[in-house]
Amino acid sequence: MNQPIAHATLIATHQRAQADAAHKSALIKAAAKKGPSAIQAAVETAARAAKRRDSYAKKLGDLGVADR
């Protein structure tokens, strides 16, 4: 895979991860009505999504590609 395509793919993956992390964070508010165990599960899921987003951001930074 050549570099521009690889960078574009990584940028697209990072953008999807950003959207997913935002969505999972919003689910915490919805889970608040369902009790403490639902809140805990939503928090853990949101944390994993944020970690995945940060991982892609680091990979982009290592390549010197700025996310738009």
Residue frames as qw, qx, qy, qz and C-alpha x, y, z in Angstrom:
[[0.000, 0.892, 0.453, 0.000, 0.00, 0.00, 0.00],
 [0.436, 0.437, -0.050, 0.785, 1.50, 3.34, -0.94],
 [0.258, -0.142, -0.486, 0.823, 1.91, 6.11, 1.62],
 [0.275, -0.094, -0.037, -0.956, -0.90, 8.54, 0.65],
 [0.668, -0.247, -0.540, -0.448, -3.47, 5.74, 0.64],
 [0.585, -0.206, -0.682, 0.387, -2.16, 4.36, 3.93],
 [0.092, -0.052, -0.345, 0.933, -2.36, 7.81, 5.51],
 [0.452, -0.155, -0.250, -0.842, -5.85, 8.40, 4.15],
 [0.687, -0.251, -0.664, -0.153, -6.99, 5.04, 5.50],
 [0.453, -0.186, -0.605, 0.628, -5.50, 5.80, 8.91],
 [0.115, -0.039, 0.117, -0.986, -7.12, 9.25, 8.95],
 [0.590, -0.220, -0.434, -0.644, -10.50, 7.74, 8.07],
 [0.659, -0.248, -0.694, 0.154, -10.11, 5.11, 10.78],
 [0.260, -0.094, -0.461, 0.843, -9.19, 7.80, 13.30],
 [0.315, -0.128, -0.090, -0.936, -12.24, 9.87, 12.35],
 [0.688, -0.274, -0.570, -0.356, -14.50, 6.83, 12.82],
 [0.571, -0.198, -0.642, 0.471, -12.87, 6.19, 16.20],
 [0.017, 0.044, -0.243, 0.969, -13.49, 9.82, 17.19],
 [0.537, -0.208, -0.288, -0.765, -17.17, 9.53, 16.29],
 [0.718, -0.227, -0.657, -0.030, -17.44, 6.21, 18.11],
 [0.395, -0.097, -0.565, 0.718, -15.84, 7.65, 21.26],
 [0.215, -0.104, 0.079, -0.968, -18.23, 10.62, 21.22],
 [0.668, -0.219, -0.463, -0.540, -21.20, 8.28, 20.79],
 [0.667, -0.194, -0.678, 0.241, -20.08, 5.98, 23.62],
 [0.176, -0.008, -0.436, 0.882, -19.61, 8.98, 25.90],
 [0.435, -0.160, -0.120, -0.878, -23.16, 10.11, 25.15],
 [0.689, -0.205, -0.656, -0.229, -24.44, 6.64, 26.04],
 [0.318, -0.042, -0.692, 0.646, -23.27, 7.17, 29.62],
 [0.287, -0.019, 0.200, -0.937, -26.04, 9.75, 30.08],
 [0.701, -0.065, -0.413, -0.578, -28.62, 7.35, 28.68],
 [0.636, -0.048, -0.751, 0.169, -27.38, 4.56, 30.95],
 [0.018, -0.212, 0.517, -0.829, -27.83, 6.78, 34.00],
 [0.655, -0.148, 0.000, -0.741, -31.53, 5.93, 34.01],
 [0.855, 0.042, -0.477, -0.198, -30.82, 2.20, 34.10],
 [0.823, -0.567, 0.018, -0.002, -28.77, 1.96, 37.26],
 [0.322, -0.805, 0.471, 0.165, -25.20, 1.70, 38.50],
 [0.701, -0.108, 0.643, 0.290, -24.21, -1.47, 36.66],
 [0.575, 0.690, 0.377, 0.227, -25.33, -0.01, 33.32],
 [0.013, 0.987, -0.161, -0.021, -23.45, 3.19, 34.07],
 [0.537, -0.580, 0.567, 0.231, -20.29, 1.24, 34.90],
 [0.714, 0.227, 0.591, 0.298, -20.54, -0.79, 31.69],
 [0.400, 0.876, 0.214, 0.160, -21.07, 2.38, 29.64],
 [0.208, -0.920, 0.314, 0.110, -18.10, 4.09, 31.30],
 [0.641, -0.330, 0.628, 0.294, -15.83, 1.13, 30.60],
 [0.642, 0.503, 0.509, 0.275, -16.98, 0.97, 26.97],
 [0.193, 0.978, 0.037, 0.068, -16.43, 4.71, 26.54],
 [0.411, -0.764, 0.450, 0.212, -12.95, 4.41, 28.05],
 [0.695, -0.007, 0.626, 0.354, -12.01, 1.66, 25.58],
 [0.493, 0.754, 0.367, 0.232, -13.32, 3.76, 22.68],
 [0.054, -0.985, 0.156, 0.037, -11.32, 6.79, 23.87],
 [0.585, -0.512, 0.557, 0.291, -8.20, 4.64, 24.21],
 [0.676, 0.330, 0.566, 0.337, -8.68, 3.35, 20.66],
 [0.280, 0.935, 0.172, 0.130, -9.15, 6.95, 19.40],
 [0.283, -0.889, 0.333, 0.136, -6.00, 8.09, 21.20],
 [0.717, -0.187, 0.583, 0.333, -4.06, 5.15, 19.75],
 [0.582, 0.594, 0.429, 0.353, -4.97, 6.18, 16.20],
 [0.030, 0.998, -0.021, 0.053, -4.14, 9.81, 17.00],
 [0.524, -0.666, 0.461, 0.262, -0.70, 8.71, 18.21],
 [0.713, 0.147, 0.565, 0.388, -0.11, 6.69, 15.05],
 [0.382, 0.848, 0.262, 0.257, -1.02, 9.73, 12.96],
 [0.227, -0.951, 0.203, 0.054, 1.30, 11.89, 15.05],
 [0.687, -0.381, 0.521, 0.335, 4.14, 9.42, 14.65],
 [0.623, 0.395, 0.513, 0.439, 3.71, 9.60, 10.88],
 [0.187, -0.266, 0.073, 0.943, 3.62, 13.37, 10.99],
 [0.091, -0.429, -0.658, -0.612, 0.11, 13.49, 9.58],
 [0.162, 0.072, 0.411, -0.894, -2.17, 16.12, 11.07],
 [0.101, 0.499, 0.861, 0.020, -5.82, 15.12, 11.41],
 [0.029, -0.295, -0.253, -0.921, -8.09, 17.69, 9.86]]
